[in-house]
Amino acid sequence: MIVATAGHIDHGKTTLIRALTGVDTDRLPEEKKRGISIDLGFAYWPVSEQALTIGFVDVPGHERFVRNMVAGICGIDCALFVVAADDGLMPQSIEHLQILKLMGVQHGVAVITKCDRVDAARIEHLTSAIRQTLAHTQFAHIPILAISAQTGLGMPALREHLIHAGKHAHRLGDPSQQHARFAIDRVFTSSGSGTIATGTVFAGAIQVGDKLLLSPSGLDVRVRGLQKNAQSTQRVERGERCAINLSGVRHTQLQRGDWIVHPDLHAPTQRIDVHVEVLATETQSLSHWTPVHIHHGAQHLSGRIAMRRGGRIAPGQRGMAQLLLHAPAAALHGDRFILRDQSARRTIGGGSVLDPAVAARPAHRHLREQQRQALHESDVTTAFAALLQCSPDGIDHAWFARIFNLNPAAMDRLLSQHAVRCLGKAPIKIFSSAKIADIQAKLLRALENFHQQQPRASGEEIATLHAKLAPEISATSFLELLQTQLTAGVIEHQGSQIKLSTHRSTDNTADEKLWARIQPPLQAAGFNGLTISELAASARIKQQLLTDFLHRKTKTGALIRVTEDRFYLRATMAEFIAIVQTTAQHSAEGKFVAAQVRDRTDIGRTRVIQILECFDRLGLTRRQGDLRTLRSNASPILDLSNHSPQTH
């Protein structure tokens, strides 16, 4: 169990820790000279008969060092709220208590120190005052113990309470379900070891040899060694304080406030959706664009509060807002933070992170508000179910897993608890199975209606179907949804169109006769081809009827349109690309000009250029000035059925 002190300067916090552990947590020369705590101090109390170790973080009580105090209480299990009997409740007593409340610390014990200096009446009066102060906080029912570190008064009762709390400490989160995440609160070097970072394991587990990242800088680090309770160890888990010996990084490259994380968690952000509580002691509302100091984990940042125009959060109230940071942070959903005023002299509020990865241009305002409310749920399963209902374009798989710190096994387990379908690869989008089934049913009905109304059309445009059936989902997700139907053989894809696999737009006697009449003249024309008017005259077909048929036949891939007025048989185009390939093989670096292709055919330069420009549009050749190269995926036998010039 990790316990942090809290309370006004010179109220005996450091003396109390020394009495419990035998360790003087004031390690800096200036601290010893001035007799006050300036930075964080650490000590451990091994309770061997209980197989328990209680770690203490001693925080400074001076108002100038509140940033150090906040860094010390991140990730703790229990607070030791200290009030001196002779001074009573003081300004920093109240501010520290407010910070503990805003940081969500749930367990604690209040201690009245220096009780050897006052009489019983004073202790009774102060106990009543402290109880009244705690009444409207999460510490309303914690014990209040009167002690003296000098005489030993009350110390056995304090030890007994801490041991009981340590044995029953309940830490949220299973280390096996989460990636490693470690908050750095101190950095130094050690002779023979190199860079050392101390702090708290916020999530997951860390083992010697692990390859992790320093965030937000993104530097690669390796865990060379671990120490816990001043003893070497091979593994540390969530909720434990430890020291990490790092390789791959100099001590000047990291600082208090940085995080050591699993690579999947590294996503620095400067725009964060948050839920904010403004302290009731404030005299003014928190309004849009207020400059603030932000304490997150052990990090201290500056930034601004953003709200809807005219939005504000009154003293004692809570509301949604956005933090715009002046430097990157490594935040995740549920992280707690403290807000102080522009001068960093006064705590004005705090809250929790909802979405640490907000897009610069988020979704529609109403939709975004619903998603914020869904993310306000602390339980991951409840939040996921709520988010699924207000995410028409699906939930981004990687985003959700990252902000809730779910490793692949945990994410798979979460998905198995819900009726969902995943579409795509990067990014993977999660939809409810009911939504996917509804779109698929609408798709089949839409295609049936289209074929009934336009039986001679080869299919309906994908873009039209997307806009008509599911405009709320991305084009990528819609295409992935179509792919599942294509794989199942329900529909077929032709260029930019799709159709039911059972539909044949040219499976009628009239079209079969037209196809039989135009093939011979097109074959005879060879690479020269025929214009529509020339083909109409040769095949004795009305030009308007022929034009409609040629375009429909192009959709099937049987014909290739080279120019607006000239069509070629697919087999003829395959012969021509074979000539292009031979030309490329006999050219330096595979680069050739139109004249080289012309010399291998019996047609003129104009016609050759028209065909080559068609290949350029189809992506079969690449043009650079007058030179061309054949793309590596082109071959003499090309599947041109999925390429249509008019779609490029």
C-alpha positions, 0 to 999 in steps of 0.5 A: 500500500502506498500512503501519502501525507497531506497537510500544512507546512511544519505540522509534523508530517516528516517527523511522523514518517520518521517515527513510523519507518525510522527514515528521514525523508528530507534528503536535500541539503536545503531541506535540512538547513531550512527544516522544511520539506521542499521535494518529495520524500520516500520511505518504506515500512516492512511489516514482516509478520503481516507479509506487508510493505507500506510505502510512504510519500512525504509531500511538502506543505508549503504553498509554493510547492503544491506542484510537488505535492500533487506529483506525490499523491498521484497513484496512491492508495491512502492519505495521511491527513496531518493537522498540528494540535497547536496550529489547527486547520490552516490554509494548506490543510484545506487546499491539500484536502481539496486536492485529495478529493479532486484526485479521487483518493478514497481511503485515509486517516486523519492525524492530530500531531504534537498532542503533547503540547496541548491539553485534552480540551484542545484535542477534543475541539480540534477533533470536532473541527476536523470532523466537520471539515471532512463531513462533505468529502469522501473522508467523512468517516475516516478515523481521527487519531491524536498522536505525538511522535515525540512521546509515542502517544497514539502511535500503536493505534496509527500503526494498527490502522495502517496495517489493517488498511494495507491488508484490505487495500483494493486496487482496481485493474488486473495487471494481466489485462493492461499494458505497462504504464509508469509515472516518473516522479524522480530522476537521477544517476547512479555510479555503475548503473546509469539512469534511474527513474522512480515512481509508481506503476499505474497499470500493468506490470514491468519486468526486467528486460522489457522494451518500453517507450518514454512518453511523450518524447517517444524514446526507446528504453529498456528495463535494465533492473528493478528495485522495490522496497530497496530490494532488487526484483524481477517484476513490479505490478500496478500500485507499487512504487519502484525504481527502474534502471533504464538503458538506452536513455540519458538521465537528462532526456527524462524528467519528472512528469514523463511516463514509461509506457508500453509502445501501444500506449504512446500517443502524445496529446494536447487536446483532451476532453475532460469532466471538470469540477470547480471548487465551491470555494471559488468566487467566479465561474470557470469560463471559456478560454481561461488560462490554467496550470494543469497537474496530471500524474507527476507532470505540470503543464499550462494550457487553457480551458475550452467550452462552447461559446458562452459556456461556464462552470459555476463554483461547486458545479461540474461540467464537460470541457476541453483542455488545450495544452501548451505541451504534449501529455501522455493521458488516458481515460480516467486519469485525474488532474488538478487545475490551478489559476494562471499564477499557479497560486490557487487550486480552482478545481480538477477532474478526470480525463474522458477522451485524450485523443480528440480530433481537431475537428470532432463529430457533430456537436450533439453527437460529440456530447453523447459520446462524452457522456458515454465516456463519462462512465468509469466502467469500461463495459458500460462505457463501450455499450453506451459509446456503441449507441452513439457512434454511427461510424463505429468505434475505432478499435485501436483508439478505444483499446488505447485510451482504456489501456486494454491489451489485445486479450482484454479487448477480445474479451470485451468484444466477446461480451457484445454482439458486434462486428469489426470492419476494416484493417487499419483502422478497424471499426467496431459496429453493432451486429444489428446495424451491420445486418440492417445495412446489408438487408437494405443493400439487397433490397436496394439492388433488387429495386434497381434491377427491376427498374433498370434491368439493362443496367449492369449495376448501381454506383457504389457511391450512390448506394453509400449515400442512400443507405449508410451516409453516416459511416465512412466510405472505407467501412462501407466498402469493407461491408460490401466486401463481406457480401462479395466474399459470400457471393451475394453481390458482384463488383464491376468497376465502380458498380455492384449488382446482385450475383444473380442479375445479368444485364446482358442476358437477353436475346436483344443484347446477345444479338447486338454482341454477336453483330459488333464483335466481327467488325471490332476484331477486324479493325484490330488496333485501329479500332472503330468509332461509334459511327463507324461501328454502327454503320458496319454492324447496321445498328442505330447509333443511339442504341449502340452507344447505350449498349457499348457503355453497358458492355464496358461495365462488364469488362468485355469492352475497353473504352480508349477514347470517348468515341472508340471502344476495343475488345478486351482481347485486343487490349491484352494483345496490345499490352503484350507488345508494350511489355516486349517493348519495355523488356528491350528498352534501357531500364524498361523506359520506352516512347510511343514511337517504339511501340508504333514500330511494333504495330501496324497503326499510326502514332496518334492511335498508339498514344490514345491507347497508351494514355488509356493504359496510363489512366488504368494504372498499367503504365506510368508516364514521365514526360515522353517516357513510359514504364510498365508497372510491375503488376501489369502482364500480357493477360490482364484482368481489365474487367475491374478497370474503367477509364471513366472512373479514373 
